[in-house]
């Protein structure tokens, strides 16, 4: 296989990383993609960092052994926050996280330098976003909030319910009170309920979805290595550790075409 024809691999705890697949489809339509949703062990947020790292390594090892990879994206903020450097040291291909691209995108948008971050318990506890943001801009003020129920709302297709709106208002109120002008959706599940978050936060707050910024970073990495795959449409494969039917149902709605997922049991 030619190096350009090798695949981009992605992992997430569930369907959230498909928001990044959607952006890759838009920006890099010729790329081949393999995706692993660890639906049997989600959510990652409440789990100890070492456990999430172990899960991520297990998944990357599986995809590296069974697929030809040229780039890997950890399309999960929790897994990125607790172990990106660890994965990068273990594997021979470039590994990209979603955290720094999202932080850079937020700094480009924010005028007041008062930025909010929402994420899982693991992402927020790691303080990874405040560390990256302040390293990039020492003047920035960061206000973060764990929103663990959002992942469950997305995975159980409960986003468009009164309960989801109520939960969102409760979670986001402290950030509104801090006067932020930009909110980083620090979990790839959260763009799947972006319309709810936008309604709660109002027009005065810009929502930053790291998927677009990460896809652009992936394009830059591949271009610098002359690994971009030309063409109109690459192939895609989807693997899950849990129920493939629910994943395929949500994924097909999000991506706009039918997909089939294959179950892998570790």
C-alpha positions, -999 to 999 in steps of 0.1 A, spaced: 0 0 0 12 35 -8 19 57 22 -7 82 10 -34 55 9 -29 45 45 -57 55 69 -63 81 96 -72 63 128 -94 78 155 -106 68 189 -133 81 212 -153 67 241 -184 66 219 -201 86 191 -186 120 199 -156 116 178 -178 113 147 -181 151 148 -144 150 138 -150 124 111 -176 148 97 -150 176 95 -124 153 80 -150 143 53 -155 180 45 -119 190 45 -101 158 35 -127 138 14 -100 116 -1 -87 102 32 -94 67 44 -107 66 80 -108 39 107 -127 48 139 -130 30 172 -158 40 196 -153 24 231 -190 23 238 -188 -7 262 -166 13 286 -179 48 282 -181 74 297 -143 79 302 -148 111 323 -153 94 357 -126 68 353 -91 71 368 -65 86 344 -44 55 343 -74 34 332 -83 58 304 -47 57 292 -47 19 292 -79 18 272 -65 43 247 -33 23 242 -52 -9 238 -74 6 211 -44 22 193 -25 -11 194 -55 -29 179 -60 -5 151 -22 -3 144 -21 -41 142 -51 -46 119 -51 -14 98 -24 5 79 -22 39 97 -4 71 87 -18 94 114 -38 89 146 -62 113 162 -72 109 199 -107 123 193 -115 123 230 -107 152 253 -104 130 283 -80 106 267 -60 135 252 -58 153 285 -46 123 305 -21 107 281 -13 123 248 25 124 253 23 88 265 7 76 233 31 97 212 61 80 228 47 45 222 38 46 185 58 53 153 31 74 135 21 110 144 -6 112 171 -27 143 174 -50 153 202 -80 176 202 -71 198 231 -45 222 217 -62 229 184 -94 238 203 -75 261 227 -58 279 198 -92 283 181 -107 298 212 -80 324 216 -85 335 180 -122 341 188 -122 356 223 -120 394 226 -123 397 264 -99 368 271 -125 353 295 -129 318 282 -150 290 296 -144 253 292 -168 225 296 -158 188 296 -160 155 314 -148 151 350 -115 137 338 -108 165 314 -117 192 339 -98 176 368 -67 173 347 -66 212 343 -52 205 308 -72 233 291 -62 260 316 -26 249 313 -25 250 275 -45 283 273 -23 301 298 8 288 281 -4 302 248 -16 335 264 -7 343 300 -33 371 301 -63 347 295 -88 339 323 -101 304 322 -133 292 339 -140 255 336 -170 233 345 -175 195 344 -207 185 326 -208 147 330 -244 142 320 -240 156 285 -223 125 273 -251 103 285 -277 126 270 -260 123 236 -253 85 237 -289 78 247 -304 102 221 -320 125 247 -306 158 235 -339 173 224 -357 169 256 -368 193 284 -344 174 307 -315 182 285 -323 219 285 -327 219 323 -294 201 328 -276 225 304 -290 256 322 -278 243 355 -243 234 343 -237 266 324 -251 292 348 -218 296 368 -199 303 335 -225 328 324 -220 346 358 -183 348 350 -190 369 319 -172 347 294 -174 355 257 -161 322 244 -170 286 254 -148 256 245 -168 225 240 -142 203 256 -156 170 247 -163 157 212 -198 146 222 -208 182 230 -211 195 194 -240 170 191 -260 192 214 -245 225 203 -279 239 194 -290 234 230 -258 250 244 -261 279 220 -297 286 231 -287 286 267 -255 307 264 -270 333 239 -255 351 209 -230 370 230 -209 338 236 -190 321 208 -190 283 210 -157 266 199 -159 231 185 -124 215 185 -133 192 156 -128 218 129 -95 230 144 -83 194 148 -92 184 112 -72 215 100 -42 204 121 -44 169 106 -44 184 71 -13 204 79 5 174 94 -3 153 63 6 180 39 40 186 55 48 149 51 34 147 16 9 122 28 -24 138 16 -45 112 -3 -60 128 -35 -94 116 -46 -131 122 -42 -141 98 -15 -120 75 8 -133 44 25 -143 42 61 -144 15 88 -161 17 122 -154 -5 152 -171 -4 186 -167 -23 219 -204 -23 227 -237 -24 208 -230 -16 171 -267 -9 163 -271 21 185 -238 35 173 -247 30 137 -281 46 142 -266 78 157 -236 79 134 -257 75 103 -279 105 113 -248 126 121 -227 118 90 -256 117 66 -250 83 51 -256 47 64 -227 32 82 -220 -2 96 -201 -8 128 -182 -40 138 -180 -51 174 -146 -59 189 -143 -75 224 -111 -70 243 
